[in-house]
Amino acid sequence: MKFADLSSATEYLASLTRHGVHPELDSISKVLSELGSPQDKFPAIQITGTNGKGSTSVILDLIYRRAGLRTGLFTSPHLLDVRERIRIDGTLVETDVFLEAMQSVCLAQEKTGVTLTFFETLTAVSFLVFSLSRIDLAVLEVGMGGRWDATSLCVPEVSVLTSLAKDHTEILGDTLELILQEKAAIGRSGKPFVATLPPEVLPEWDRQRSLRGFRPLLRGQDFDGNWEGEAEAGERAFSFFGQALSGTYRTSLTAEYQLHNLLTALATVSVGPWPVSHEAVRGALPHLFHAGRWEPVPGFSAFLDGAHNPEAAEHLVRQIQTVRQENGKVAFLAGFLREKDWRSMVHILAEAADAFFLTVPPGTNGVEPSTIASYLTEQRPGIDCHAGSFREICQSAFNWVAGEPDRILVVTGSLYLVAGVQKWLAGDDSPLHAGERTSASPPS
């Protein structure tokens, strides 16, 4: 299969969403073998977790680039351009390189007689691009879980678990212990594994350590840190202690919840096999940016935050409480995917809300706004609640926040809603492809 342009490749990828999620590695293993096993040609850090893995990946990538390494970064999902998922030295993979890699992966599928999913295809493309680009290090964000994730065909030098909470329970299991089993599977014998865990799963963590032989590094035991004061001039100071890079740093990631991601990244760098100086870290942290994660909207008292599960919603509410003015009002422009625990999210967000503007994230089969509104008014009788089409609700929400100077609007519930709002703000009416979003069952 040959792709004439990025649009045709994106349309092909969108068609793969019907294949769902494959909780097995046989298909992509065959394709990668046909491609010459590109995943074996570079060292990697692999990052899993319920929340925070994207931000942690971005932090690690910039630190290592400042230290002089040529990096490859693989993250998901993308917002506006599928190439956002694959970066070389901080730059989107060039279109012609991406299309050639896509063609090679499709040809390998034909030769092996298998069909890859959306995520498997892009993982194989990223491995091939990284191999051809002769990177020094890949930072790989796990798509879901760990055991059956396509990124697990690499052998990481450091494994990372950013957080553990219930999400994708239909695939990963309905208890924290079962979910931990899936995520801990990325650990490798003799290699460090940086993690943050709730106390109740520590016995299972010890069992996984004995089973897999990784070297654990836990927040609260082996490393930790704190914010040092509030944000000033777009930066905030924090301390990190317990490992080689202990010290005080300043960063452009000022949201309350970003502290954990910063500490996790520094712990990872401290135990990784690539030398990094304090100076390289201090040179990187003031220049961090992660789109759609507490991202300010120019010209409005508004933020874009792709929180899409209850744990992330709790972090978001705590962040809002630190910035809202006394007696100031907060509204959410929100939309949710059907497979998410949207009821729990609405319940949490309602604690901080004076109003909701509800819609369906563009390009998705999201929850109907009227359904959310009915549930919301049951939880908070009398709350100001608006539901409608995407463009109508966007206009209403931004008119609302512009109406009084002490108001705050937060766009949340789905990164696909965040992407749609970004396009709407830019006056772009082109369609948005949601990418891989489906349900699946674990292998028997």
C-alpha positions as CSV (number, residue, x, y, z in Angstrom):
1,M,0.0,0.0,0.0
2,K,1.3,3.4,-1.0
3,F,0.2,6.7,0.7
4,A,0.1,9.8,-1.4
5,D,0.0,12.2,1.5
6,L,-0.5,12.5,5.2
7,S,-4.3,12.7,4.8
8,S,-4.5,9.3,3.1
9,A,-2.3,7.7,5.8
10,T,-4.5,9.2,8.5
11,E,-7.7,7.9,6.9
12,Y,-6.1,4.4,6.6
13,L,-5.2,4.5,10.3
14,A,-8.7,5.6,11.2
15,S,-10.1,2.6,9.4
16,L,-8.0,0.3,11.7
17,T,-10.0,1.3,14.7
18,R,-12.6,-1.3,13.8
19,H,-10.0,-4.0,14.7
20,G,-10.2,-2.9,18.3
21,V,-7.5,-3.8,20.9
22,H,-5.5,-7.0,20.5
23,P,-4.3,-8.2,24.0
24,E,-1.6,-10.3,22.4
25,L,1.8,-9.7,20.7
26,D,2.0,-12.4,18.0
27,S,0.8,-10.2,15.1
28,I,3.1,-7.2,15.8
29,S,6.0,-9.6,16.6
30,K,5.7,-11.1,13.1
31,V,5.6,-7.7,11.5
32,L,8.6,-6.4,13.4
33,S,10.6,-9.6,12.6
34,E,9.8,-9.0,8.9
35,L,11.1,-5.4,9.3
36,G,14.4,-6.7,10.8
37,S,13.5,-6.2,14.5
38,P,14.0,-2.4,14.6
39,Q,13.0,-2.3,18.3
40,D,16.3,-4.1,19.1
41,K,18.5,-1.3,17.5
42,F,18.1,1.3,20.2
43,P,17.9,1.5,24.0
44,A,14.7,2.6,25.6
45,I,12.8,3.8,28.7
46,Q,9.3,2.4,28.9
47,I,6.6,4.3,30.8
48,T,3.2,3.0,32.0
49,G,0.7,4.3,34.5
50,T,-2.9,5.4,34.8
51,N,-2.1,9.1,34.7
52,G,1.1,11.1,34.2
53,K,2.9,8.9,31.7
54,G,2.6,11.4,28.9
55,S,4.0,14.4,30.9
56,T,6.7,12.2,32.4
57,S,7.7,11.1,28.9
58,V,7.9,14.7,27.7
59,I,10.0,15.7,30.7
60,L,12.5,12.8,30.2
61,D,12.8,13.5,26.5
62,L,13.7,17.2,27.0
63,I,16.2,16.4,29.8
64,Y,18.0,13.8,27.7
65,R,18.1,16.2,24.7
66,R,19.6,18.9,26.9
67,A,22.2,16.3,28.0
68,G,23.2,15.9,24.3
69,L,21.4,12.6,23.4
70,R,19.5,12.2,20.1
71,T,16.1,11.0,21.3
72,G,13.0,9.4,19.9
73,L,9.7,10.1,21.7
74,F,6.6,7.9,21.2
75,T,3.4,9.1,23.0
76,S,-0.3,8.9,22.6
77,P,-2.9,10.1,21.8
78,H,-2.2,12.9,19.3
79,L,-4.3,16.1,19.3
80,L,-4.2,17.5,15.7
81,D,-1.6,15.6,13.7
82,V,-0.9,11.9,14.0
83,R,2.9,12.6,13.7
84,E,2.7,14.2,17.2
85,R,3.1,10.6,18.4
86,I,6.5,10.2,16.9
87,R,9.2,12.8,17.5
88,I,12.9,12.9,16.7
89,D,14.9,15.3,18.9
90,G,11.7,17.0,19.9
91,T,10.5,17.5,16.3
92,L,7.6,15.8,14.6
93,V,8.8,13.0,12.3
94,E,9.0,14.4,8.7
95,T,6.0,13.6,6.5
96,D,8.0,11.7,3.9
97,V,9.8,9.6,6.5
98,F,6.5,8.8,8.2
99,L,4.8,7.8,5.0
100,E,7.7,5.6,3.9
101,A,7.6,3.8,7.3
102,M,3.8,3.4,7.1
103,Q,4.3,1.8,3.6
104,S,7.0,-0.5,5.0
105,V,4.8,-1.6,7.9
106,C,1.8,-2.3,5.6
107,L,4.0,-4.3,3.2
108,A,5.2,-6.4,6.1
109,Q,1.6,-7.1,7.2
110,E,0.9,-8.3,3.7
111,K,3.9,-10.6,3.6
112,T,3.1,-12.0,7.0
113,G,-0.6,-12.3,6.5
114,V,-1.6,-10.4,9.7
115,T,-3.6,-7.3,10.4
116,L,-2.4,-4.8,13.0
117,T,-4.5,-2.5,15.1
118,F,-4.3,1.3,15.0
119,F,-1.9,1.4,18.0
120,E,0.2,-1.6,16.8
121,T,0.7,0.0,13.4
122,L,1.9,3.3,14.9
123,T,4.2,1.5,17.4
124,A,5.8,-0.5,14.5
125,V,6.1,2.8,12.5
126,S,7.8,4.5,15.5
127,F,10.2,1.6,16.0
128,L,11.2,1.7,12.3
129,V,11.6,5.5,12.3
130,F,13.7,5.4,15.4
131,S,15.9,2.7,14.0
132,L,16.5,4.5,10.7
133,S,17.1,7.8,12.6
134,R,19.9,6.3,14.6
135,I,18.7,7.7,17.9
136,D,20.6,7.3,21.2
137,L,17.5,6.6,23.3
138,A,13.8,6.1,22.9
139,V,11.2,7.2,25.4
140,L,8.2,5.0,24.9
141,E,4.8,5.7,26.5
142,V,2.7,2.5,26.9
143,G,-0.7,2.7,25.3
144,M,-2.6,0.5,27.9
145,G,-1.5,-1.8,30.7
146,G,1.9,-3.2,29.9
147,R,1.9,-7.0,29.5
148,W,0.2,-7.0,26.1
149,D,1.1,-3.5,24.9
150,A,2.9,-3.3,21.6
151,T,5.7,-1.1,23.1
152,S,6.6,-4.1,25.4
153,L,8.5,-5.7,22.5
154,C,11.4,-3.5,23.3
155,V,13.7,-4.3,26.3
156,P,13.8,-1.1,28.4
157,E,16.9,-0.1,30.3
158,V,14.5,1.6,32.9
159,S,10.8,0.9,33.5
160,V,8.5,3.5,35.0
161,L,5.1,3.2,36.6
162,T,3.8,6.8,37.1
163,S,0.5,6.0,39.0
164,L,-2.0,3.2,39.7
165,A,-5.7,3.6,39.6
166,K,-8.7,1.9,38.1
167,D,-9.1,2.5,34.3
168,H,-9.7,0.2,31.4
169,T,-11.0,-2.3,33.9
170,E,-12.7,-4.4,31.2
171,I,-9.2,-5.3,29.9
172,L,-6.8,-4.8,32.8
173,G,-8.9,-6.2,35.6
174,D,-11.2,-4.7,38.2
175,T,-8.9,-4.6,41.2
176,L,-5.7,-2.6,41.8
177,E,-3.7,-5.8,42.3
178,L,-4.8,-7.2,38.9
179,I,-4.0,-3.9,37.2
180,L,-0.6,-3.8,38.8
181,Q,0.1,-7.3,37.5
182,E,-0.4,-6.0,34.0
183,K,1.6,-2.9,34.4
184,A,4.5,-4.5,36.4
185,A,5.0,-6.8,33.5
186,I,7.2,-4.2,31.8
187,G,9.8,-4.7,34.5
188,R,13.0,-6.4,33.3
189,S,15.4,-8.6,35.3
190,G,18.3,-6.6,36.8
191,K,16.9,-3.3,35.5
192,P,15.6,-0.4,37.6
193,F,11.8,0.1,37.9
194,V,10.7,3.5,39.2
195,A,7.2,3.5,40.6
196,T,4.6,5.2,42.8
197,L,2.0,3.0,44.4
198,P,-0.8,3.1,46.9
199,P,0.2,1.2,50.1
200,E,-2.4,-1.5,49.7
201,V,-0.7,-3.0,46.6
202,L,2.8,-3.1,48.1
203,P,2.5,-6.9,48.8
204,E,1.7,-7.5,45.2
205,W,4.5,-5.2,44.1
206,D,7.0,-7.3,46.2
207,R,5.6,-10.4,44.6
208,Q,6.1,-9.0,41.1
209,R,9.7,-7.9,42.1
210,S,10.5,-11.5,43.1
211,L,8.9,-12.9,40.0
212,R,10.5,-10.6,37.5
213,G,13.8,-9.6,39.2
214,F,13.6,-5.8,38.6
215,R,15.3,-3.4,41.0
216,P,12.5,-1.2,42.5
217,L,12.7,2.5,43.2
218,L,9.6,3.8,45.1
219,R,8.5,7.3,45.7
220,G,8.2,7.8,49.5
221,Q,10.9,5.3,50.2
222,D,13.7,5.9,47.7
223,F,13.0,9.4,46.4
224,D,10.5,12.3,47.0
225,G,10.2,16.0,46.8
226,N,8.0,19.1,47.3
227,W,6.9,22.3,45.7
228,E,8.9,25.3,47.1
229,G,6.4,28.2,47.1
230,E,3.9,29.3,44.4
231,A,4.4,30.0,40.7
232,E,6.1,33.3,39.8
233,A,6.5,34.6,36.2
234,G,5.5,31.3,34.7
235,E,7.9,29.2,36.8
236,R,7.8,27.3,40.1
237,A,10.6,25.9,42.3
238,F,10.6,22.3,43.6
239,S,13.0,20.1,45.6
240,F,14.0,16.6,44.7
241,F,15.8,14.3,47.1
242,G,16.9,10.8,47.7
243,Q,18.9,10.1,44.5
244,A,21.9,11.4,42.6
245,L,20.2,14.5,41.1
246,S,19.0,15.7,44.5
247,G,18.6,19.5,44.6
248,T,16.2,22.4,43.9
249,Y,15.0,23.3,40.4
250,R,12.8,25.7,38.6
251,T,10.2,24.5,36.0
252,S,7.6,25.9,33.6
253,L,5.2,23.0,34.6
254,T,3.5,24.7,37.5
255,A,0.3,22.7,38.0
256,E,0.0,20.9,41.4
257,Y,-0.2,17.5,39.8
258,Q,2.9,18.0,37.7
259,L,5.2,17.8,40.8
260,H,4.8,14.0,40.8
261,N,5.7,13.7,37.1
262,L,8.8,15.9,37.6
263,L,10.0,13.8,40.6
264,T,9.3,10.5,38.7
265,A,11.4,11.8,35.7
266,L,14.3,12.9,37.9
267,A,14.3,9.6,39.7
268,T,14.4,7.8,36.3
269,V,17.3,9.9,35.1
270,S,19.1,9.3,38.4
271,V,19.1,5.5,37.9
272,G,19.4,5.4,34.1
273,P,22.6,4.4,32.4
274,W,23.0,7.7,30.5
275,P,25.0,10.4,32.4
276,V,23.1,13.6,33.0
277,S,24.4,16.6,35.0
278,H,22.5,18.9,37.3
279,E,23.2,21.7,34.7
280,A,21.5,19.7,32.0
281,V,18.4,19.2,34.2
282,R,18.3,22.9,35.2
283,G,18.6,23.9,31.5
284,A,15.7,21.7,30.5
285,L,13.0,22.2,33.2
286,P,12.2,25.8,32.5
287,H,11.3,25.0,28.9
288,L,8.8,22.2,29.4
289,F,5.4,22.2,27.7
290,H,2.8,19.5,27.4
291,A,-0.1,20.3,25.1
292,G,-3.6,19.8,26.6
293,R,-2.3,19.4,30.2
294,W,-3.3,22.6,32.1
295,E,-2.6,24.5,28.9
296,P,-3.7,28.2,29.1
297,V,-5.8,29.6,26.3
298,P,-4.4,32.9,25.1
299,G,-6.9,35.8,25.5
300,F,-9.2,33.9,27.9
301,S,-9.2,32.9,31.6
302,A,-9.4,29.3,30.3
303,F,-7.4,26.1,30.4
304,L,-7.3,22.9,28.3
305,D,-6.8,19.8,30.4
306,G,-7.4,16.3,29.0
307,A,-8.2,14.6,32.3
308,H,-10.2,11.5,31.4
309,N,-10.5,9.3,34.5
310,P,-11.5,9.9,38.1
311,E,-7.9,10.1,39.5
312,A,-7.0,12.8,36.9
313,A,-10.3,14.6,37.7
314,E,-9.3,14.8,41.4
315,H,-5.9,16.2,40.4
316,L,-7.6,18.8,38.2
317,V,-10.0,19.9,40.9
318,R,-7.1,20.4,43.4
319,Q,-5.3,22.5,40.7
320,I,-8.4,24.7,40.1
321,Q,-8.7,25.4,43.8
322,T,-5.2,26.9,43.8
323,V,-6.0,29.4,41.0
324,R,-9.6,30.4,41.4
325,Q,-10.3,33.8,42.9
326,E,-12.3,34.2,46.1
327,N,-16.0,34.1,45.0
328,G,-14.9,33.5,41.4
329,K,-16.9,31.1,39.3
330,V,-15.6,28.0,37.5
331,A,-17.2,26.2,34.5
332,F,-16.3,23.1,32.7
333,L,-16.6,22.6,29.0
334,A,-16.8,18.8,29.1
335,G,-17.3,15.7,27.0
336,F,-16.6,12.1,27.7
337,L,-16.1,8.8,25.9
338,R,-18.6,6.0,26.6
339,E,-16.0,3.5,27.9
340,K,-14.7,5.9,30.5
341,D,-16.1,6.2,34.1
342,W,-17.7,9.5,33.2
343,R,-20.2,9.4,36.1
344,S,-17.4,9.4,38.7
345,M,-15.7,12.1,36.8
346,V,-18.8,14.3,36.7
347,H,-19.3,13.7,40.4
348,I,-15.7,14.9,41.2
349,L,-15.8,17.9,38.8
350,A,-19.1,19.0,40.2
351,E,-17.5,19.7,43.5
352,A,-15.6,22.6,41.9
353,A,-18.2,23.7,39.3
354,D,-20.7,26.6,39.1
355,A,-21.6,25.6,35.5
356,F,-21.2,22.9,32.9
357,F,-21.2,23.2,29.1
358,L,-21.7,19.6,27.8
359,T,-21.0,18.2,24.3
360,V,-19.7,15.2,22.5
361,P,-15.9,15.2,21.8
362,P,-15.5,15.6,18.0
363,G,-14.8,12.4,16.0
364,T,-16.0,10.1,18.8
365,N,-19.0,8.1,19.8
366,G,-19.2,10.0,23.1
367,V,-21.8,10.1,25.8
368,E,-24.8,12.1,24.8
369,P,-24.8,15.6,26.5
370,S,-28.5,15.2,27.6
371,T,-27.5,11.9,29.4
372,I,-24.7,13.7,31.3
373,A,-26.9,16.6,32.1
374,S,-29.6,14.4,33.6
375,Y,-27.1,12.7,35.8
376,L,-25.5,16.0,36.8
377,T,-28.7,17.6,37.8
378,E,-29.5,14.6,40.0
379,Q,-26.2,15.0,41.7
380,R,-26.3,18.9,41.9
381,P,-29.9,20.1,41.7
382,G,-30.1,23.6,40.4
383,I,-26.6,23.7,38.9
384,D,-26.2,25.8,35.7
385,C,-26.1,23.2,33.0
386,H,-26.0,23.6,29.2
387,A,-26.0,20.8,26.6
388,G,-25.8,21.0,22.8
389,S,-23.8,20.6,19.6
390,F,-20.0,21.1,19.7
391,R,-19.7,24.5,18.0
392,E,-22.8,25.9,19.8
393,I,-21.5,24.8,23.2
394,C,-17.9,26.1,22.5
395,Q,-19.3,29.5,21.7
396,S,-21.5,29.6,24.7
397,A,-18.7,28.5,27.1
398,F,-16.2,31.0,25.9
399,N,-18.9,33.8,25.9
400,W,-19.5,32.8,29.5
401,V,-15.9,33.0,30.6
402,A,-15.4,36.4,28.8
403,G,-18.4,37.8,30.6
404,E,-16.8,38.5,34.0
405,P,-13.1,38.9,34.9
406,D,-13.0,36.4,37.8
407,R,-14.4,33.4,35.9
408,I,-12.4,30.3,34.9
409,L,-13.3,27.9,32.1
410,V,-11.7,24.4,32.0
411,V,-12.0,22.2,28.9
412,T,-11.8,18.6,30.1
413,G,-13.1,15.0,30.0
414,S,-11.3,13.9,26.8
415,L,-8.1,14.8,24.9
416,Y,-10.3,14.6,21.8
417,L,-12.5,17.3,23.1
418,V,-9.3,19.4,23.8
419,A,-8.2,18.8,20.2
420,G,-11.6,19.8,18.9
421,V,-11.5,23.0,21.0
422,Q,-8.0,23.8,19.7
423,K,-9.3,23.5,16.1
424,W,-12.4,25.6,16.9
425,L,-10.3,28.4,18.4
426,A,-8.1,28.4,15.3
427,G,-11.1,28.5,13.0
428,D,-10.3,25.1,11.5
429,D,-13.5,23.2,10.4
430,S,-11.7,20.1,9.1
431,P,-12.8,16.7,10.6
432,L,-11.0,15.3,13.6
433,H,-10.2,11.6,13.6
434,A,-10.4,10.2,17.2
435,G,-7.9,7.4,16.7
436,E,-7.9,4.2,18.7
437,R,-10.8,4.0,21.1
438,T,-12.5,0.7,21.7
439,S,-13.0,-2.1,24.1
440,A,-11.6,-5.6,24.2
441,S,-11.3,-8.7,26.3
442,P,-8.0,-10.0,27.7
443,P,-6.8,-13.3,26.3
444,S,-8.1,-16.5,28.0
